[in-house]
Amino acid sequence: MSLIDLAGGAAETLLGDVAGPYVLLFSNARSIGGIIPNVTVREVLTDEDTITQHPVESGTPIADHVFANPKIIEMSSGWSDSTAGYPGYVQDVYQAILALKATREPFDVSTGKRAYQNMLFGNVTAVTDEQSEHTLMVTARLQEVIITTTDDGSSNSTDPQTTGSSTAGGTQPSTPYGQGGIDGNGKFTSGAPSG
């Protein structure tokens, strides 16, 4: 018997005919910025790359023409006042989710498949009706923020052999084709006789 069969059987025992073909996923491994759902009903995990549309020359590294898009998670999770044992628990959880969203600071998310870093809420949807007053079902869309570091070039800027020397460009005279150019010392010449 598989774990899914066991989970499905447990859901049917708890919920009767309401469970239908669905399986409720109970796990403490799931977390949204440290907020642990009582139940996760659905997770959609998207890893997508963008492939350039222009032709690639034969022999060119193909990996140079593909880049990773931010990871996206769509997660439907639930909480209940009865789980915490006090009325108002779901309001507290919802306020914690909204406060985390309002920080606009990246946080970690753990799903049933893997852990994600540097995630932000794209949106949070909660529905309350006459049957769900004391429960909270949240569908959240979370997106990764790809964080990079940039080298400002200052590490080797004092070594002209490595970085090349800087020269004062100024205004350079234009010369007709075939006249003038760069002499053996790297200086521009106009092609006109000197002196």
C-alpha positions, 0 to 999 in steps of 0.5 A, spaced: 500 500 500 502 506 497 503 513 502 497 516 497 493 510 498 494 511 506 492 518 505 486 517 501 484 512 505 485 517 511 481 523 508 475 518 506 475 516 513 475 523 516 471 526 510 466 521 508 464 522 501 466 529 500 473 527 499 472 524 492 478 523 488 482 528 492 487 527 497 489 532 503 496 533 504 498 534 511 505 536 513 509 540 517 514 540 512 510 546 508 512 553 510 510 560 508 515 564 511 515 560 517 507 560 517 506 553 517 499 551 514 494 546 518 493 543 511 495 544 504 490 542 498 494 543 492 501 546 490 503 548 483 511 549 482 513 552 476 520 552 473 521 555 466 526 557 462 526 562 456 530 560 450 532 566 445 528 566 438 534 568 434 538 563 430 545 560 434 551 559 430 553 552 430 559 550 435 556 556 439 555 554 447 547 553 447 547 555 454 548 562 452 542 562 449 537 560 455 536 563 462 532 561 468 526 565 469 524 566 477 521 560 480 513 560 481 509 557 486 501 557 487 499 554 493 492 553 496 493 552 504 488 552 510 488 553 517 482 552 522 480 555 529 479 548 531 486 546 530 489 551 534 483 551 540 481 558 540 476 562 536 480 568 532 486 563 530 484 564 523 484 571 523 491 571 526 494 567 521 491 571 516 494 577 519 501 574 519 500 572 512 498 580 510 504 582 514 509 578 511 506 580 504 507 587 506 514 587 508 516 586 501 522 582 503 524 575 501 523 569 505 523 562 504 518 557 502 518 549 503 513 545 499 512 538 499 517 537 493 523 542 495 525 548 499 525 555 495 529 561 497 528 569 496 520 568 495 515 574 495 507 574 495 505 575 488 498 575 490 494 572 496 486 570 495 482 568 501 475 566 500 470 566 506 462 564 506 457 561 510 461 554 511 468 557 512 467 562 517 472 559 522 477 556 517 482 560 512 483 557 505 488 561 502 491 561 495 497 564 494 502 565 488 509 566 490 515 568 485 522 568 486 526 574 486 533 572 483 538 576 487 545 577 483 551 581 485 555 585 480 563 586 480 564 593 480 571 592 476 575 595 482 579 589 484 584 590 478 583 597 476 590 599 479 593 593 474 594 596 467 597 590 464 590 586 466 585 592 465 588 596 460 591 603 460 586 609 460 588 614 455 585 621 454 581 621 447 579 628 446 577 630 439 580 626 434 581 629 427 577 625 421 582 622 415 580 620 408 580 612 407 587 610 407 590 616 410 593 616 417 592 611 422 595 608 428 603 609 428 607 603 431 607 607 438 599 606 438 598 614 437 593 616 431 597 620 425 593 624 420 597 622 414 599 629 413 607 630 413 609 633 419 613 639 420 
